[in-house]
Amino acid sequence: MSGTPAASGNKMKKDESFLGKLGGTLVRKKRSKEVSDLHEEGKNAINAPLLPTGTDIHPEDTLLEENAERIMLDPTSRDNLKFKDLLKVLIDWINSELEEDRIIVKDLEEDCYDGQVLQKLFEKLSGRKLNVAEVTQSEIGQKQKLQTVLEAVNDMLRPHGWTIEWSVDSIHSKNLVSIVYLLVALAMHFQAPIRLPEHVSVQVVVVKKREGILQTGLVTKELTSTTEMMMGRFERDAFDTLLDHAPDKLNVVKTSLITFVNKHLNKLNLEVTELESQFADGVYLILLMGLLEDYFVPLYNFFLTPENFDQKVHNVAFAFELMQDGGLKKPKARPEDVVNLNLKSTLRVLYNLFTNYKNSE
């Protein structure tokens, strides 16, 4: 029994000694991590003096080759309303073009990076069949498909003076700016029946490696300009010429269109005096289509007294559907442009009706 206290004391000393060592190890590890974190923080401070708030340096950035660069969308630009509008217009256009293929695009980054949608879109627009595998799961297969698609696109666009703002790597890495540049170029080249929002610009973060050090900065990228400049690559229509060079004749055209629409709307005891404002909610457009095609439009199909922007856009878009059902081409104007009192867009829509129905009683 006499040896028990001594044994117990020795055990306590051993435990204390062990805990002390363990504590010391933990402290050293903690300090080591703090030093490591501080070193990393300092490195980032040196490497990224211009990096915008909310943007992270990706691990792959540190693997950039000397003088190479990577471009990514600045997070704040994702919330830009005009940029969001542009994305929606492009998505709706792709879905309209590829409806027969039963392809539905919801997100440009996730749905376009592997080349499948871009292949189908290019084939539909150009009427050319590309020699590529239909379904490719591997990264190598996807990049090979993208290579074939982009070579065909670039060969078609370069002779027309386009600057190529995309590559296989940028598209496959889901670079939204590159994808949008490509889609805007295709829409403009093939004169898509859409109206791209004007003056859409975004901020992009450019990461470059110089002498082993990462350098970052913000650059503004213009994705769309004015409708006139974007359509300037093609034949300008009568209203571009009219508004730019003969504004004095504009009133003559407006009077002719007012006479035409009132000839039909008067049957419902309705009267138009202002083209820009009275067609902006879509109601008169819908009623006019019913009169021209000689049918009654059920009131549950549209908002007779629209209360907000979305309801007005719904009405104008529905009127456009009725026009297409009547055999007319899809209007190049966007419903949003008509709702926003864009005179040129409203004139285009009404003039299209005038040329097709001017002899209707």
NUZA-219679 format. One record per residue (C-alpha): z, y, x; residue in one letter. Coordinates in Angstrom, 2 decimals, padded with zeros to 5 digits. Example, Ala and Ser with C-alpha at 12.3 -4.5 7.8 and 13.67 -1.06 7.14 Angstrom:
(node (007.80,-004.50,012.30),"A")
(node (007.14,-001.06,013.67),"S")
***
This chain:
(node (000.00,000.00,000.00),"M")
(node (000.78,002.27,002.97),"S")
(node (-002.88,002.34,003.97),"G")
(node (-004.12,003.53,000.60),"T")
(node (-003.45,007.30,000.93),"P")
(node (-005.15,007.41,004.33),"A")
(node (-008.16,005.53,003.00),"A")
(node (-008.26,007.84,000.04),"S")
(node (-008.09,010.89,002.32),"G")
(node (-010.92,009.59,004.48),"N")
(node (-013.07,008.99,001.36),"K")
(node (-012.41,012.55,000.15),"M")
(node (-013.42,013.93,003.55),"K")
(node (-016.59,011.84,003.50),"K")
(node (-017.39,013.06,-000.04),"D")
(node (-016.73,016.66,000.93),"E")
(node (-018.83,016.24,004.02),"S")
(node (-021.67,014.71,001.94),"F")
(node (-021.48,017.43,-000.73),"L")
(node (-021.40,020.05,001.98),"G")
(node (-024.53,018.64,003.54),"K")
(node (-026.17,018.35,000.13),"L")
(node (-025.19,021.89,-000.76),"G")
(node (-026.50,023.13,002.56),"G")
(node (-029.77,021.29,002.00),"T")
(node (-030.15,022.79,-001.49),"L")
(node (-029.41,026.27,-000.18),"V")
(node (-031.94,025.82,002.63),"R")
(node (-034.56,024.55,000.16),"K")
(node (-033.87,027.46,-002.17),"K")
(node (-034.15,029.95,000.69),"R")
(node (-037.28,028.22,001.93),"S")
(node (-038.83,028.49,-001.55),"K")
(node (-037.84,032.16,-001.80),"E")
(node (-039.48,032.81,001.57),"V")
(node (-042.55,030.84,000.47),"S")
(node (-042.74,032.76,-002.83),"D")
(node (-042.29,036.04,-000.98),"L")
(node (-045.04,035.05,001.46),"H")
(node (-047.35,034.13,-001.45),"E")
(node (-046.52,037.39,-003.23),"E")
(node (-047.23,039.33,-000.06),"G")
(node (-050.52,037.47,000.48),"K")
(node (-051.61,038.25,-003.08),"N")
(node (-050.60,041.88,-002.64),"A")
(node (-052.80,042.09,000.45),"I")
(node (-055.65,040.04,-000.99),"N")
(node (-055.72,041.59,-004.43),"A")
(node (-054.90,045.30,-004.28),"P")
(node (-057.32,046.12,-007.09),"L")
(node (-056.67,043.15,-009.35),"L")
(node (-056.18,044.29,-012.96),"P")
(node (-052.97,043.48,-014.77),"T")
(node (-053.13,040.17,-016.59),"G")
(node (-055.75,038.66,-014.27),"T")
(node (-054.84,035.69,-012.12),"D")
(node (-056.44,034.69,-008.86),"I")
(node (-057.71,031.17,-009.47),"H")
(node (-057.08,028.44,-006.90),"P")
(node (-060.83,028.03,-006.42),"E")
(node (-061.05,031.68,-005.33),"D")
(node (-059.22,030.82,-002.12),"T")
(node (-061.91,028.20,-001.43),"L")
(node (-064.74,030.75,-001.60),"L")
(node (-067.02,030.70,001.40),"E")
(node (-067.22,033.78,003.58),"E")
(node (-069.11,036.63,001.82),"N")
(node (-069.28,034.60,-001.41),"A")
(node (-068.10,036.13,-004.68),"E")
(node (-066.95,035.07,-008.13),"R")
(node (-067.25,037.14,-011.30),"I")
(node (-065.10,036.75,-014.40),"M")
(node (-064.57,038.70,-017.60),"L")
(node (-061.64,041.09,-017.53),"D")
(node (-059.14,039.94,-020.21),"P")
(node (-059.06,043.38,-021.86),"T")
(node (-062.81,043.21,-022.56),"S")
(node (-062.33,040.14,-024.75),"R")
(node (-060.67,042.39,-027.33),"D")
(node (-063.53,044.90,-027.30),"N")
(node (-064.72,045.07,-030.93),"L")
(node (-068.36,045.71,-030.03),"K")
(node (-068.30,042.75,-027.63),"F")
(node (-066.80,040.54,-030.35),"K")
(node (-069.53,041.75,-032.71),"D")
(node (-072.20,040.85,-030.13),"L")
(node (-070.75,037.35,-029.73),"L")
(node (-070.80,036.84,-033.51),"K")
(node (-074.41,038.03,-033.81),"V")
(node (-075.49,035.65,-031.03),"L")
(node (-073.57,032.69,-032.49),"I")
(node (-075.02,033.28,-035.98),"D")
(node (-078.51,033.54,-034.50),"W")
(node (-078.22,030.28,-032.55),"I")
(node (-076.86,028.46,-035.61),"N")
(node (-079.70,029.80,-037.72),"S")
(node (-082.31,028.69,-035.18),"E")
(node (-080.80,025.23,-034.66),"L")
(node (-079.90,024.52,-038.28),"E")
(node (-082.46,021.72,-038.51),"E")
(node (-080.93,020.05,-035.44),"D")
(node (-077.55,020.11,-037.19),"R")
(node (-076.07,021.92,-034.23),"I")
(node (-073.17,024.26,-034.97),"I")
(node (-071.98,026.61,-032.26),"V")
(node (-068.49,028.05,-032.61),"K")
(node (-067.67,029.16,-029.07),"D")
(node (-070.31,030.27,-026.55),"L")
(node (-068.30,029.25,-023.48),"E")
(node (-067.43,025.78,-024.72),"E")
(node (-070.72,025.02,-026.49),"D")
(node (-073.31,026.38,-024.02),"C")
(node (-072.03,025.41,-020.57),"Y")
(node (-073.47,021.85,-020.46),"D")
(node (-077.08,022.88,-021.20),"G")
(node (-077.51,020.93,-024.45),"Q")
(node (-077.52,023.94,-026.81),"V")
(node (-079.54,026.07,-024.38),"L")
(node (-082.14,023.31,-024.09),"Q")
(node (-082.54,023.00,-027.87),"K")
(node (-082.64,026.77,-028.31),"L")
(node (-085.30,027.28,-025.63),"F")
(node (-087.42,024.43,-027.03),"E")
(node (-087.20,025.88,-030.54),"K")
(node (-088.06,029.44,-029.44),"L")
(node (-090.82,028.55,-026.98),"S")
(node (-092.32,025.55,-028.73),"G")
(node (-092.12,023.65,-025.43),"R")
(node (-090.48,020.27,-024.90),"K")
(node (-088.45,020.01,-021.71),"L")
(node (-088.29,016.78,-019.73),"N")
(node (-084.50,016.31,-019.67),"V")
(node (-082.03,013.64,-020.71),"A")
(node (-080.85,014.18,-024.28),"E")
(node (-077.16,013.52,-023.65),"V")
(node (-075.45,013.99,-020.30),"T")
(node (-071.72,013.47,-019.80),"Q")
(node (-071.41,013.75,-016.02),"S")
(node (-071.15,017.09,-014.26),"E")
(node (-074.17,016.21,-012.08),"I")
(node (-076.24,015.33,-015.16),"G")
(node (-075.22,018.54,-016.94),"Q")
(node (-076.12,020.68,-013.93),"K")
(node (-079.47,018.92,-013.58),"Q")
(node (-080.22,019.68,-017.22),"K")
(node (-079.15,023.31,-016.76),"L")
(node (-081.36,023.55,-013.66),"Q")
(node (-084.42,022.42,-015.65),"T")
(node (-083.64,024.70,-018.60),"V")
(node (-082.94,027.78,-016.48),"L")
(node (-086.02,027.26,-014.31),"E")
(node (-088.14,027.25,-017.48),"A")
(node (-086.34,030.36,-018.81),"V")
(node (-086.58,032.24,-015.52),"N")
(node (-090.28,031.39,-015.04),"D")
(node (-090.93,032.83,-018.49),"M")
(node (-088.80,035.99,-018.14),"L")
(node (-089.45,037.06,-014.53),"R")
(node (-093.05,038.19,-015.08),"P")
(node (-091.74,040.56,-017.76),"H")
(node (-089.41,042.33,-015.35),"G")
(node (-086.12,040.68,-016.28),"W")
(node (-083.26,040.68,-013.78),"T")
(node (-081.77,037.20,-013.65),"I")
(node (-078.02,037.65,-014.23),"E")
(node (-077.16,033.96,-014.57),"W")
(node (-077.23,030.75,-012.54),"S")
(node (-076.54,027.04,-012.99),"V")
(node (-073.06,027.44,-011.49),"D")
(node (-072.11,030.51,-013.53),"S")
(node (-073.22,028.96,-016.83),"I")
(node (-071.60,025.59,-016.07),"H")
(node (-068.34,027.29,-015.05),"S")
(node (-068.29,028.87,-018.56),"K")
(node (-068.84,032.41,-017.31),"N")
(node (-069.12,034.21,-020.65),"L")
(node (-070.84,037.29,-019.21),"V")
(node (-073.64,035.17,-017.71),"S")
(node (-074.05,033.21,-020.94),"I")
(node (-074.29,036.42,-022.99),"V")
(node (-076.80,037.98,-020.55),"Y")
(node (-079.00,034.89,-020.93),"L")
(node (-078.80,034.80,-024.74),"L")
(node (-079.48,038.54,-025.07),"V")
(node (-082.56,038.15,-022.84),"A")
(node (-083.85,035.24,-024.96),"L")
(node (-083.19,037.11,-028.21),"A")
(node (-085.05,040.18,-026.99),"M")
(node (-087.94,038.27,-025.41),"H")
(node (-088.59,036.22,-028.53),"F")
(node (-087.98,039.22,-030.82),"Q")
(node (-085.23,037.44,-032.73),"A")
(node (-084.78,038.70,-036.31),"P")
(node (-081.38,040.16,-035.47),"I")
(node (-080.03,043.59,-034.57),"R")
(node (-077.97,043.47,-031.40),"L")
(node (-075.05,045.93,-031.32),"P")
(node (-075.91,048.91,-029.13),"E")
(node (-074.16,050.03,-025.92),"H")
(node (-072.02,046.93,-025.40),"V")
(node (-070.38,047.03,-021.97),"S")
(node (-067.62,044.90,-020.49),"V")
(node (-065.45,045.06,-017.40),"Q")
(node (-065.71,042.14,-015.00),"V")
(node (-063.43,041.23,-012.12),"V")
(node (-065.35,040.60,-008.91),"V")
(node (-063.58,038.46,-006.31),"V")
(node (-065.15,038.45,-002.83),"K")
(node (-064.12,036.88,000.45),"K")
(node (-064.50,039.10,003.53),"R")
(node (-063.21,037.94,006.92),"E")
(node (-061.05,035.34,005.21),"G")
(node (-059.38,037.85,002.91),"I")
(node (-059.96,037.98,-000.86),"L")
(node (-061.01,041.37,-002.15),"Q")
(node (-061.15,042.21,-005.86),"T")
(node (-062.45,045.05,-007.96),"G")
(node (-063.57,045.99,-011.44),"L")
(node (-067.24,046.50,-012.29),"V")
(node (-068.75,047.59,-015.60),"T")
(node (-071.60,045.42,-016.90),"K")
(node (-073.94,046.75,-019.57),"E")
(node (-074.94,043.87,-021.88),"L")
(node (-077.01,045.87,-024.39),"T")
(node (-078.45,049.38,-024.43),"S")
(node (-079.99,051.23,-027.39),"T")
(node (-082.06,049.36,-029.95),"T")
(node (-085.02,051.54,-028.99),"E")
(node (-084.75,050.60,-025.32),"M")
(node (-084.14,046.93,-026.07),"M")
(node (-087.10,046.81,-028.43),"M")
(node (-089.10,048.98,-026.02),"G")
(node (-090.20,045.83,-024.23),"R")
(node (-092.19,045.05,-027.35),"F")
(node (-094.31,046.97,-029.77),"E")
(node (-092.29,049.72,-031.43),"R")
(node (-092.46,049.68,-035.18),"D")
(node (-093.58,052.41,-037.55),"A")
(node (-090.07,053.75,-038.10),"F")
(node (-089.39,054.22,-034.39),"D")
(node (-092.52,056.34,-034.13),"T")
(node (-091.79,058.13,-037.39),"L")
(node (-088.25,059.12,-036.53),"L")
(node (-089.02,060.03,-032.91),"D")
(node (-092.30,061.87,-033.29),"H")
(node (-092.82,062.82,-036.92),"A")
(node (-089.45,063.57,-038.52),"P")
(node (-091.21,066.01,-040.85),"D")
(node (-092.98,063.05,-042.46),"K")
(node (-089.72,061.18,-042.95),"L")
(node (-089.03,062.89,-046.26),"N")
(node (-092.44,061.81,-047.55),"V")
(node (-091.63,058.18,-046.75),"V")
(node (-088.16,058.46,-048.28),"K")
(node (-089.60,059.98,-051.45),"T")
(node (-092.12,057.14,-051.77),"S")
(node (-089.37,054.53,-051.33),"L")
(node (-087.08,056.28,-053.83),"I")
(node (-089.91,056.34,-056.38),"T")
(node (-090.54,052.63,-055.78),"F")
(node (-086.91,051.50,-056.16),"V")
(node (-086.24,053.74,-059.18),"N")
(node (-089.33,052.36,-060.96),"K")
(node (-087.44,049.06,-061.10),"H")
(node (-083.78,050.09,-061.13),"L")
(node (-084.43,052.43,-064.07),"N")
(node (-084.80,049.28,-066.18),"K")
(node (-081.03,048.87,-065.76),"L")
(node (-080.45,052.61,-066.27),"N")
(node (-079.71,053.03,-062.57),"L")
(node (-080.96,055.92,-060.42),"E")
(node (-081.17,056.32,-056.63),"V")
(node (-081.20,059.72,-054.97),"T")
(node (-079.79,058.89,-051.50),"E")
(node (-081.27,055.89,-049.66),"L")
(node (-078.70,055.75,-046.87),"E")
(node (-075.57,055.70,-049.00),"S")
(node (-076.55,054.09,-052.30),"Q")
(node (-077.76,050.83,-050.76),"F")
(node (-074.86,050.57,-048.28),"A")
(node (-072.66,048.35,-050.46),"D")
(node (-075.50,045.90,-051.19),"G")
(node (-075.16,046.03,-055.00),"V")
(node (-078.42,047.90,-055.65),"Y")
(node (-080.24,045.65,-053.14),"L")
(node (-079.13,042.53,-055.01),"I")
(node (-080.01,043.96,-058.43),"L")
(node (-083.36,045.16,-057.08),"L")
(node (-084.23,041.68,-055.81),"M")
(node (-083.40,040.21,-059.21),"G")
(node (-085.71,042.73,-060.89),"L")
(node (-088.55,042.20,-058.41),"L")
(node (-088.35,038.40,-058.68),"E")
(node (-087.60,038.52,-062.41),"D")
(node (-084.28,036.68,-062.53),"Y")
(node (-080.66,037.47,-063.34),"F")
(node (-078.24,037.30,-060.42),"V")
(node (-074.91,035.78,-061.59),"P")
(node (-072.11,038.29,-061.06),"L")
(node (-069.88,035.69,-059.41),"Y")
(node (-072.32,035.54,-056.46),"N")
(node (-071.47,039.03,-055.22),"F")
(node (-068.96,041.87,-055.45),"F")
(node (-070.05,044.28,-058.19),"L")
(node (-067.51,046.85,-056.99),"T")
(node (-066.88,046.01,-053.32),"P")
(node (-063.62,047.40,-052.01),"E")
(node (-063.94,046.95,-048.26),"N")
(node (-066.35,046.57,-045.36),"F")
(node (-066.42,042.75,-045.42),"D")
(node (-067.27,042.64,-049.12),"Q")
(node (-070.13,045.10,-048.58),"K")
(node (-071.45,043.03,-045.67),"V")
(node (-071.25,039.93,-047.89),"H")
(node (-073.36,041.70,-050.52),"N")
(node (-076.05,042.90,-048.11),"V")
(node (-076.21,039.48,-046.41),"A")
(node (-076.59,037.86,-049.84),"F")
(node (-079.43,040.29,-050.67),"A")
(node (-081.12,039.23,-047.41),"F")
(node (-080.84,035.59,-048.50),"E")
(node (-082.51,036.45,-051.81),"L")
(node (-085.34,038.15,-049.89),"M")
(node (-085.89,035.02,-047.79),"Q")
(node (-085.79,032.88,-050.94),"D")
(node (-088.58,035.13,-052.26),"G")
(node (-090.74,034.30,-049.23),"G")
(node (-090.01,037.37,-047.12),"L")
(node (-089.10,037.14,-043.44),"K")
(node (-085.47,037.57,-042.54),"K")
(node (-084.88,041.33,-042.11),"P")
(node (-084.46,042.45,-038.50),"K")
(node (-081.73,044.82,-039.61),"A")
(node (-078.19,043.51,-039.56),"R")
(node (-076.14,043.71,-042.78),"P")
(node (-073.51,045.65,-040.81),"E")
(node (-076.10,048.33,-039.93),"D")
(node (-076.98,048.90,-043.58),"V")
(node (-073.29,049.08,-044.52),"V")
(node (-072.72,051.57,-041.69),"N")
(node (-075.33,053.92,-043.22),"L")
(node (-077.90,053.35,-040.47),"N")
(node (-080.95,055.08,-041.96),"L")
(node (-083.54,053.29,-039.85),"K")
(node (-082.15,049.86,-040.79),"S")
(node (-082.05,050.72,-044.49),"T")
(node (-085.61,052.10,-044.36),"L")
(node (-086.88,048.93,-042.69),"R")
(node (-085.36,046.74,-045.41),"V")
(node (-086.70,048.87,-048.26),"L")
(node (-090.11,049.30,-046.67),"Y")
(node (-090.38,045.53,-046.34),"N")
(node (-089.72,045.24,-050.08),"L")
(node (-092.18,048.06,-050.79),"F")
(node (-095.06,046.40,-048.90),"T")
(node (-094.46,043.08,-050.67),"N")
(node (-093.76,044.30,-054.20),"Y")
(node (-095.50,047.69,-054.50),"K")
(node (-097.84,046.31,-057.16),"N")
(node (-095.07,044.65,-059.18),"S")
(node (-094.45,046.07,-062.66),"E")
***
